[in-house]
Amino acid sequence: MGYSKRWLNSVIDYIVSFSPLDMGRASTLVKRELEYIENEVSAIEDHSLMKACMIAMRQPLPLFLASPAVSSSGTDGIPLHGRQGTPEDIVLRLKEAGFLHEGLTAADIFPPAALTSTSQISFEAAAGSGMGRHHAYPGGLVVHVASNLRRCLDQARAYGDIYGIKLRRDILVAACIFHDCMKPYALQWMPNGLPCPEAMIAGEGAHHVMSLAQTIAIGVDPMTLTAAASAPRDPGQARGEVASFIAAACLLAGVEPEQSGAVFNACISDGGNQAGCMQPGNPYPKAGAWSLSYPGLVEYWLIYLSDSDYALTNSAASTVESAFSHLAVEQYGFSHSDLASPRFRQFRNFVFSQLSSEYLYWKLTVYGKDAFREDIDKTIRQVCMMNLI
């Protein structure tokens, strides 16, 4: 950049003072994609489903959790389904059903109450994934959801044009919103500049099952719930896993799985003849005993396919993380030991929130390190030229 070390340090000090919410709101990318999402949601024909999507975006705290930090306010008049439970009760139910490793506790599953009380938990501020993976920056969830939604609707149009298939747009849009709606809570930003660590529920990141539980609490139809559950797994080859996500989510939401309308107990329907389906004294079957009530809908595959670009974006994130760390040492006054510091992480979070790691990957691989650095330099200079917050 050719600037003095003192000036550069003062600029970086200013940048790292931004909160995650400040970073998300300062990003032209995040603003644009949030507007796109809101426009697509507002076009949902089913008014109650449209309202449910808005609630999922605007209510980042779990409506299924009984906690002083959680309130049912902000549900826009939609009655909640199920019953709220304490973290300890929920963890016990999940363990009894075989959805949670025995060694895990409520503290491993639910973020600390001290973090949950902050006003920084929001859709705009949330990361799209854990650090080092896709869209892992403030506002990354907005970019991730918008990216999924654009691909999903584009592919739906292609299927219509080619095969004459009429897909239900309401299900596609809503499922793209619901499938990650609890990431602002499960992956909320910690003071050290990292998202909260995430445990596994039913063999998938906790945010996914929590998102489905939020969807159940809001009261969404079974097919849309199943579409949202299909995001991380092939809904053809892994139907049992998709069903287990829904069953586990029902336990979080305080609803018997069959009452969701999305799954049924395969053991009971088969007369209880499947070995190992039921354990004595255990009211819930093990994960593999659940089946989907509405399998095979094309909408499920489109949600799965739209969420599958992690093959590219995870690789891009890893490459950019390494390149940015080298640049921070070479150009921006950080030492190698600084790369584990909150100051560096906040600097990194700001740059990625404004440019995106996906864009930076493209710039680096097509135009090289100099162009990569120039874009980052430009972003830093813009902080000095205007008040972004």
N, C-alpha and C positions, 0 to 999 in steps of 0.2 A: 504493500500500500504506500510505502514511502513516508509514513507519518512517525512522529516521535513516540517513544515508548510511553511517555507520560500521557500524551493525548490518547493513545490507544487504550491504555489502562482505564482512563476515565470513561471512555466510550463503553468499554466492556462492563465496567462497574454499573453504568446506567442500564445497559441491556439486561444484566442479570438481576436487576431490581424488579423487572416485570414479573407479574404473576402468570401462571399458565393461562388464566382467563384473559389477561391483558394481551398475551401473545396470540391467542386464538382470534381475539377481536381485532387485532392489528393486522391480521393476515388478509390480503386481498383474495387469496385462494380460498380460505375458509369462508369468508363472507359470500363469495360467489357460489360456492357449492352448497352452503346452508340455504341460500335463497332458492337454488334449484330444488333441493329436497323439499322445502316448504311448499313450493309451487306444485310439485308432483303429489304431495300428500293432500293438499287442498283440492286436488282434482279427483280424489277418491269418491266414488258415487255413493257408497254406503256411508251415511252421515255418522253413524255410531262408530264405525271402524275408523273413519277419518279422525274423530275426536279421540279415540283410543291411541292412534298414532301420535297425535299432538301431546297427549299426556305422557306417553313413553319417552318423547324427546324432552319434555319440560320438567318431568319429575324424576330426577336422577337417584333419589333414595328409594330403597326397596319397600314397596307397599305391603309386602308379605311379612315384614319383620316388625315385631313388637319392640320398640326402642324409643327412648325419649327424643332421639334425634329424628325419628321418622314420624311423619304425620300423613294422614289420608287427605289433607287439604291439597288442592291443586288437581283434583280428579275431575273437575268440570262437571260435577253432577252425576258422573257415572258411578253406580254402586260397586263396591269392591266385592270380589268373590273369595271364598275360602276364609280361613282364620289366620290372624297374625300369630306368630310364634316367636319365642326367644331364640337367640342363636344356639343356646345349649340344647333346647328341645329339638330344633331342626337338625342339628348334628346327630343327635341320638336317633331320630327317625331315619336319617340317611344311612347310618351305620347298620341299623336293624335290617334295612332293606338291601344291604350289600352294595350301596352306591358310593360309599366313602371308606377310605382306608382307616383301619382301627386306630392307628397311631395319631391321627389328626384330631385337633380340638377346634372349638369355635374360634379361637384366636387365629388359627391357621386359615380359616375360611372367610371370616368377616373382617374388614379393615377396622383398625382401632377407632373407638368412639371419638377420640380427640381429633382425628382427621375428618371423620364423618360430619362433624359439626361445622365445618368450614363452608363458606359461601362459594368457594372455588370449584365445587363439584358441579359440573355442567356439561351439557352436550358439546358446547363450543370449545371447552378447555380440554376435553378428554383425549387420551391417547387412543390410537386405533389398535394397539397391541403392546406387549411388553417390550422393554428396551432391547434394541438389537434386532427387532423384527419389524414387520411391515407397519407403516404409518405411526411409528412410535414417537410422536411429538404432539405438543398442544394443538388441538384442532384436527389431529390425525383421524379421530373417529368420524368427524364430519366428512373428511376427504374419502375415507374408506367406504362409508355408507353411500355417498354420492357416486363413487366409482362403481360399486356393486349395482346400484340402482340403474345407472346409465347402461351398463352391460346387460343387465337383466331385461330392461325394456327394449333395448336394441335387438337382443336375441329373440324376444317374443315377437317383434315385428318381422324378423327374418323367418321365423317358423310359420308365421301367418302368410307371408308372401310365398314361401316355398311349398309348404304342405297344406295350406288352407286351414291351419289350426287356429281356433279362437280361444286364446288364453285369457284368464280372468285377471285383468290389470289390477283390480283392488287387492287381490291376494298377493300379487308380486310386489307391489309397492309396500304394503303393510309388512310383509315378511322381511323385506330388506330393512325396515325400520326396527322391527321387534327383535331380530336375531342378536343384536349387540347392544340393546338399550340399557343394560346394566354395566357396561364398561366404564361409564363415568364414576360409578360407585366402586366396582371391583378393582379397577386399575387407576384409582385416583392418585394424583401426584403427591409425593411425600416431600418434606422440606429439603431432602438431599438431591432433588431433581430427578428422581426415579419414580416410575409407577409402582404401586403396591405389588408385592409378590403375589402370585396366584396359585392356589392349590387346585387339585383336580376333583371334580364331582362326576360320577358315572363315566369316568375315562376321558373327560373333556375339561378344558379350562372352566373354572367356577363361573366366570362371567356368562357363559353360554346357558347353563342351567338356571342361573339367577335371572337372566333375560327372559327365559321361557316362563319362570315363576311370576315375574312381573306381568307378562302377557296374560297369564291365567288369572292373576288378581284383578286385572283391568276387565277381563271378561271378553275373550276373543273366540271366534268360532273355531271348531276343531281343525278344519282344513287349513286355515291361515296359521294356526298354531303349529301344525305339522310341517307346513312349508318353512316356517322360521326355524324349526328344529332341524331341518335338513341341510342347513348351511354348511356345517363342517364335515358331513359324511355323505357318501353316495347313497341316495335314498332307494336304490335298487339292491346293491350288494350289501348294504349295511342297514337294512330296515330295522333289525333288532336293536342296533345302537341308537338309531333315531328315536325309536319307541322308548328306550330306556332313559334318554334325555328328558322326554316328556313326563315319564313316570316319576323321575327324581324331582323334576320341577314341581309336580303336583304336591309332593311331600313338603317342599319348601313353602308352597302357597297354602298348605293346610287343606288340600282337596284330595279326596280319594281318586286315584288315577283314572278309574273307569268313568267318574263323573265329568271328566274333561271332555268326553266324547271322542277323544283323539286316539286312545289306546284301549286295549282290553287284555285281560289276564288269560294268556294262552293256556295256562295249566288248568284253570277252572273250566274253560271252554272244552278242554280235552278230557274232562272227567278227572283231572288230577293225576293222570297216568304218567306224566313226564317225570322221570327220576330227578330228584334234586330241586324240583320247582318250589316246593314249600318246605320250610324248616319248622319243626315242632315249636310252637309258642311264638313264631314269627308271623305277624299279620300281613307282611308284604312279601311277594315272591322276589327271588333274586333277579338281577337285571335282565338276564336272558329270557325271562318268562313273558315279556311284554310284546305285543304285536300292534301294528298300526291299524286303526279302524278304516282309514281311507288311503290305502297304499297305491302307488303307481301313477299319481297325477303328474302330468308333464310340468306343472308349475313347480313341483318339488325339485326336479332336476335343474330347472333354470335358476332357482335360488342357490342350489349347490354349485352350479357352474359359475355363477356370478361372483361367488365368494372364493373361488379357487385360484385367483391370480397371485396368491401368496407364494406360489412357486417362483414367480418373477420378483415380487416386491420384497420377500424375505431376503433373497439373494442381493437385490439392489441395496437394501438397508445395510447388510453386512459389508458390502464393498464401500459404500459411502461413509459408514462409520470409521472404517480404517483410514480412508483418504482424508477425512475431516480431522481426525486426530493428528495425523502427520502434519497437516497444514497448520493446525493450532500451535504445534511446537515450532514449526519453521517460521511462521509469519505473525502469530498473534501473541507471542510472549508467554505461552504456557510451557511448563516443564513436563517431562514424562510423568512425574508423580502427580502433577496437577490434573491429569486426565481422569483421575478417580475422585476429583473434588466436586462438591456441589456447584462451585463457581463455573467450572468448565461445562458441567452438565446443563446448567441454565443457559449458558452461551450457546451451546449446541442446540438446545431445545428451541431457542428463539430463531436461530438461523433456519433450522429445519421447518419450523412452523410457517415461516415466510416463503420458503422456496419449495419445500417438500424433499424428502430423501429420494423420491421417485424421479423428480425433475433433475436433481443433482446427479443421479446415476446416469441418466441420459446425457447430460452435459459432459460428464467426465468421460464416458465411453465413446462418445461421438467426436467431441472437440478437444479433449485432453485436459491436463491439470491446470494449464494457464487459464482456460475459459472457466473451469470449475472455480478457481480462486477469484477470478474477476467478478463472477456473479455474487459470490459471498462478500467481496469487498464492496460492491455496489449496495448490497443490503445493509451493511454496516454504515456506509456513508449516509444512506437515507435516514437512518435513525437520528443523525446529527442535523439533517436539513429540515426535518419536520417533526412535530409532536404527534406521534402515532397513537398515543393513548388518549 
